Amino acid sequence: MTRIAVEESLTPVQEYLSRQGYQVETVDASTLNNQAQANYSAIVISGADQNIMGIQNVVQNCPVINAHGLTPEEVHQRLQQLPR
């Protein structure tokens, strides 16, 4: 099962990805900083505070998807396009 971290404010995305078979874990900035080595396949952020959170500086080998303006279905499509 693919393990995805999703920012806590993105409940519809969390629920949709769970229904699609992903192992979804809710994260916030402090949780993510503590779990940067948690081997996520991707991290989905709201985009509202991506610079404040510093996520792109914390996560070295993990794609970050900015969900700002995207539907849960579009986020899922982006996840499917990631190299495996």
N, CA, C and O of each residue as an XYZ file, in Angstrom:
336
protein
N       0.840     -1.180      0.000
C       0.000      0.000      0.000
C       0.888      1.247      0.000
O       1.882      1.306      0.723
N       0.530      2.227     -0.801
C       1.296      3.459     -0.922
C       0.985      4.381      0.244
O      -0.178      4.633      0.561
N       2.029      4.875      0.873
C       1.894      5.717      2.065
C       2.017      7.195      1.674
O       3.043      7.628      1.150
N       0.955      7.956      1.939
C       0.884      9.362      1.561
C       0.641     10.208      2.805
O      -0.200      9.869      3.638
N       1.377     11.307      2.930
C       1.135     12.274      4.000
C       0.292     13.400      3.413
O       0.614     13.939      2.354
N      -0.791     13.750      4.108
C      -1.682     14.803      3.639
C      -1.868     15.828      4.753
O      -2.148     15.474      5.898
N      -1.711     17.089      4.404
C      -1.874     18.162      5.391
C      -3.259     18.068      6.027
O      -4.243     17.770      5.350
N      -3.325     18.324      7.323
C      -4.547     18.095      8.082
C      -5.747     18.898      7.601
O      -6.882     18.489      7.845
N      -5.541     20.015      6.932
C      -6.661     20.840      6.464
C      -7.318     20.284      5.196
O      -8.331     20.820      4.746
N      -6.766     19.238      4.624
C      -7.266     18.688      3.357
C      -8.095     17.426      3.562
O      -7.826     16.389      2.956
N      -9.092     17.523      4.409
C      -9.922     16.360      4.737
C     -10.541     15.689      3.517
O     -10.498     14.461      3.436
N     -11.116     16.426      2.557
C     -11.691     15.746      1.386
C     -10.646     14.943      0.604
O     -10.944     13.866      0.089
N      -9.428     15.471      0.519
C      -8.353     14.755     -0.173
C      -7.980     13.502      0.607
O      -7.786     12.438      0.018
N      -7.880     13.621      1.932
C      -7.558     12.458      2.769
C      -8.582     11.348      2.566
O      -8.228     10.188      2.358
N      -9.849     11.722      2.629
C     -10.919     10.726      2.503
C     -10.921     10.082      1.123
O     -11.079      8.867      1.004
N     -10.748     10.885      0.089
C     -10.768     10.348     -1.277
C      -9.601      9.376     -1.490
O      -9.792      8.283     -2.022
N      -8.405      9.773     -1.078
C      -7.243      8.911     -1.274
C      -7.358      7.621     -0.469
O      -6.917      6.565     -0.923
N      -7.941      7.701      0.711
C      -8.173      6.482      1.501
C      -9.086      5.520      0.750
O      -8.843      4.314      0.709
N     -10.139      6.075      0.159
C     -11.069      5.226     -0.617
C     -10.399      4.625     -1.851
O     -10.831      3.591     -2.359
N      -9.340      5.282     -2.328
C      -8.626      4.773     -3.500
C      -7.561      3.744     -3.128
O      -6.876      3.212     -4.001
N      -7.422      3.464     -1.828
C      -6.499      2.420     -1.393
C      -5.160      2.898     -0.877
O      -4.279      2.081     -0.607
N      -4.986      4.196     -0.733
C      -3.736      4.724     -0.188
C      -3.758      4.658      1.332
O      -4.816      4.758      1.954
N      -2.592      4.492      1.915
C      -2.443      4.614      3.361
C      -2.179      6.090      3.628
O      -1.080      6.585      3.375
N      -3.184      6.790      4.138
C      -3.108      8.241      4.317
C      -2.811      8.568      5.769
O      -3.464      8.064      6.684
N      -1.815      9.422      5.965
C      -1.485      9.897      7.301
C      -1.619     11.407      7.314
O      -1.106     12.097      6.434
N      -2.312     11.910      8.317
C      -2.509     13.344      8.459
C      -1.276     13.951      9.099
O      -0.752     13.434     10.086
N      -0.814     15.068      8.519
C       0.376     15.737      9.053
C       0.135     17.237      9.154
O      -0.680     17.803      8.425
N       0.856     17.863     10.065
C       0.963     19.310     10.108
C       2.450     19.626     10.068
O       3.270     18.712      9.991
N       2.802     20.868     10.118
C       4.205     21.255      9.961
C       5.099     20.594     11.002
O       6.162     20.076     10.660
N       4.690     20.602     12.260
C       5.545     20.032     13.296
C       5.636     18.513     13.174
O       6.700     17.934     13.390
N       4.531     17.875     12.830
C       4.550     16.428     12.641
C       5.452     16.060     11.479
O       6.241     15.119     11.571
N       5.337     16.794     10.397
C       6.132     16.485      9.222
C       7.615     16.673      9.492
O       8.435     15.859      9.067
N       7.961     17.737     10.193
C       9.363     17.956     10.524
C       9.914     16.805     11.358
O      11.078     16.435     11.209
N       9.092     16.242     12.230
C       9.530     15.123     13.058
C       9.555     13.809     12.284
O      10.272     12.881     12.659
N       8.777     13.726     11.205
C       8.663     12.473     10.457
C       9.252     12.577      9.058
O       8.859     11.819      8.172
N      10.176     13.488      8.843
C      10.709     13.708      7.503
C      11.320     12.438      6.914
O      11.381     12.293      5.693
N      11.762     11.540      7.747
C      12.366     10.303      7.273
C      11.374      9.141      7.272
O      11.784      7.981      7.277
N      10.092      9.436      7.267
C       9.065      8.414      7.432
C       8.746      7.633      6.166
O       7.822      6.820      6.168
N       9.483      7.855      5.091
C       9.318      7.096      3.852
C       7.937      7.234      3.228
O       7.302      6.234      2.894
N       7.479      8.445      3.072
C       6.236      8.683      2.351
C       6.504      8.592      0.858
O       7.597      8.920      0.396
N       5.511      8.148      0.107
C       5.623      8.147     -1.352
C       5.405      9.546     -1.900
O       5.933      9.899     -2.955
N       4.623     10.343     -1.177
C       4.369     11.736     -1.551
C       3.772     12.460     -0.360
O       3.265     11.847      0.580
N       3.847     13.784     -0.427
C       3.236     14.631      0.578
C       2.329     15.609     -0.145
O       2.726     16.223     -1.136
N       1.110     15.751      0.355
C       0.139     16.667     -0.248
C      -0.076     17.821      0.720
O      -0.439     17.621      1.879
N       0.155     19.030      0.224
C      -0.009     20.222      1.051
C      -1.101     21.111      0.466
O      -1.440     21.001     -0.712
N      -1.646     21.990      1.302
C      -2.713     22.883      0.846
C      -2.184     23.996     -0.033
O      -2.924     24.544     -0.850
N      -0.936     24.333      0.118
C      -0.351     25.417     -0.655
C      -0.496     26.764      0.008
O       0.225     27.702     -0.334
N      -1.409     26.881      0.948
C      -1.644     28.162      1.611
C      -0.437     28.610      2.422
O      -0.153     29.804      2.518
N       0.264     27.657      2.999
C       1.397     28.006      3.854
C       2.636     27.197      3.516
O       3.441     26.902      4.400
N       2.802     26.834      2.252
C       3.921     25.969      1.889
C       5.280     26.600      2.185
O       6.212     25.883      2.548
N       5.421     27.905      2.043
C       6.696     28.539      2.336
C       6.946     28.637      3.833
O       8.076     28.477      4.295
N       5.886     28.901      4.587
C       6.014     28.997      6.044
C       6.400     27.641      6.627
O       7.244     27.554      7.519
N       5.776     26.590      6.116
C       6.033     25.257      6.652
C       7.432     24.779      6.320
O       7.991     23.964      7.055
N       8.009     25.259      5.241
C       9.349     24.831      4.867
C       9.410     23.381      4.442
O      10.460     22.747      4.542
N       8.308     22.855      3.974
C       8.249     21.435      3.632
C       9.259     21.073      2.554
O       9.920     20.040      2.658
N       9.391     21.882      1.546
C      10.274     21.527      0.448
C      11.729     21.487      0.888
O      12.551     20.833      0.247
N      12.056     22.180      1.975
C      13.402     22.115      2.509
C      13.605     20.885      3.380
O      14.729     20.403      3.525
N      12.530     20.379      3.958
C      12.622     19.259      4.882
C      12.657     17.928      4.135
O      13.413     17.025      4.495
N      11.854     17.817      3.117
C      11.694     16.546      2.433
C      12.606     16.509      1.221
O      12.414     17.270      0.273
N      13.582     15.642      1.246
C      14.577     15.588      0.192
C      14.191     14.643     -0.947
O      14.334     14.998     -2.117
N      13.713     13.466     -0.622
C      13.480     12.444     -1.637
C      12.014     12.071     -1.765
O      11.682     10.909     -1.997
N      11.147     13.045     -1.615
C       9.727     12.771     -1.628
C       9.016     13.864     -2.411
O       9.198     15.045     -2.114
N       8.211     13.499     -3.402
C       7.471     14.517     -4.147
C       6.477     15.246     -3.253
O       5.827     14.637     -2.404
N       6.368     16.555     -3.453
C       5.404     17.374     -2.738
C       4.381     17.869     -3.744
O       4.735     18.503     -4.737
N       3.113     17.579     -3.488
C       2.035     18.008     -4.370
C       1.290     19.155     -3.703
O       0.793     19.021     -2.585
N       1.218     20.276     -4.394
C       0.483     21.434     -3.920
C      -0.960     21.270     -4.372
O      -1.238     21.333     -5.570
N      -1.872     21.063     -3.449
C      -3.270     20.791     -3.772
C      -4.105     22.052     -3.949
O      -5.313     21.967     -4.172
N      -3.479     23.215     -3.852
C      -4.226     24.473     -3.973
C      -4.950     24.525     -5.320
O      -4.320     24.449     -6.375
N      -6.276     24.655     -5.274
C      -7.074     24.747     -6.478
C      -7.379     23.420     -7.162
O      -8.003     23.400     -8.223
N      -6.945     22.310     -6.564
C      -7.179     20.996     -7.151
C      -8.305     20.269     -6.426
O      -8.491     20.434     -5.220
N      -9.051     19.465     -7.173
C     -10.044     18.588     -6.552
C      -9.316     17.364     -6.018
O      -8.176     17.112     -6.407
N      -9.952     16.595     -5.130
C      -9.330     15.348     -4.681
C      -9.001     14.419     -5.863
O      -7.982     13.729     -5.842
N      -9.844     14.404     -6.868
C      -9.597     13.568     -8.045
C      -8.342     14.019     -8.784
O      -7.573     13.187     -9.266
N      -8.131     15.336     -8.877
C      -6.938     15.852     -9.557
C      -5.675     15.548     -8.766
O      -4.629     15.268     -9.352
N      -5.763     15.600     -7.444
C      -4.623     15.221     -6.604
C      -4.293     13.750     -6.852
O      -3.124     13.386     -6.982
N      -5.310     12.918     -6.916
C      -5.109     11.496     -7.186
C      -4.434     11.295     -8.545
O      -3.531     10.466     -8.666
N      -4.853     12.031     -9.552
C      -4.240     11.924    -10.870
C      -2.756     12.286    -10.809
O      -1.926     11.629    -11.437
N      -2.433     13.314    -10.063
C      -1.014     13.707     -9.936
C      -0.211     12.608     -9.236
O       0.931     12.335     -9.604
N      -0.816     11.983     -8.228
C      -0.128     10.881     -7.544
C       0.133      9.737     -8.524
O       1.203      9.128     -8.501
N      -0.830      9.452     -9.370
C      -0.680      8.356    -10.330
C       0.406      8.650    -11.365
O       0.979      7.725    -11.941
N       0.688      9.921    -11.600
C       1.689     10.307    -12.594
C       3.123     10.278    -12.044
O       4.084     10.386    -12.805
N       3.259     10.135    -10.741
C       4.591     10.110    -10.139
C       5.327      8.837    -10.541
O       4.717      7.774    -10.659
N       6.627      8.945    -10.750
C       7.403      7.736    -11.038
C       7.392      6.790     -9.851
O       7.412      7.222     -8.699
N       7.362      5.527    -10.134
C       7.318      4.522     -9.056
C       8.644      3.848     -8.889
O       8.790      2.978     -8.031
